[in-house]
Amino acid sequence: MCSKKERVTQINPAARRSAQFCDMELEILHMLSYEYEISEMTLECELNELEIGKMIQKLYEKLDVDSKPGLVRAAFESGLLQIY
């Protein structure tokens, strides 16, 4: 992932071993924590906007939230993302 801003968060290594989230979902979650726009994510992930939108919707469902700020909050609370 390119450095849009100085990185102070990371994906929890244990989350990568989780069967609940695929690597791409975790990367999208990490990018959302840095306020990436979907158009920027398409360049990083080599996916189209529809595919990224579907992944974000899946993340909403998996983390039981209904907004991007809620998604990022839930990711930190659940330990998927960490501040280092």
N, C-alpha and C positions, 0 to 999 in steps of 0.2 A: 504494500500500500504506500502511495506517495505521502510525503509529509506536508499536508495542508497547514497544519499547526504543529507546534512542538508536542510530541506524544508524552502524555503522562498517564495514560491508561493502557491496559493490555487485556487481551482475552485470557481468561483463566485457563491454564493448561489442562486442568481437569475437565473443563467444559468441552474441549476438543475430543475427549474420550467418551463424551456422553452420546448415547444413541438418540437422544431427544432432538439434538440440533446438529445439522450438517455444517461443515466448515464454511460454506458460502453464507449461510444464515448468520453465523457468528461474525464473519467479516462485515456483512451488511449492518449488523447491530453495532459493531465497533465504529463503522463509518458514520452511522446515525449519531453516535455519541460525540462526534466531531462536527455535526451539523452539515454533513455532505448533502448536496442536492441529489435527487435521483439521476439527473443528467451526468453528474460527476461520477456516480457509482457505476453507470454504464461503461464509462471509460476504464475504470479500475477492474471491474469484474468481467468485462466482455460479455455482458448480458444486455438484453434490451429493456426498456422502461417497463414493459408489461411483466416480464419475468421478475424484475426487482420488486415491482408493486405486489405481485403475488407472494413473494417471499416475505415482504413486510407484513402482509395480511396474515400469513402463517405465524409469524412471530407474535403479532397481536393476540392471536388465538392461543398460542402455546403459553404466553405469559399473562394471559387474561387481562389485557389492557385495551384501550381504544384510542390512544394517541401516541405520537412519537415521543413526547416528553415522558409519558407514562411507561413507554417501552424502555427507554434508557434508565429510568428510575428502577423499574423491575429488574433490569439486567444487573445493575449494581447490587440491589437488595438480595438477589438470588445468588450472587457470586459469579455470574457469567463474565462480567467485566470487573476489573480491579484497577485501583489507583496504585501506582508504584512510585 
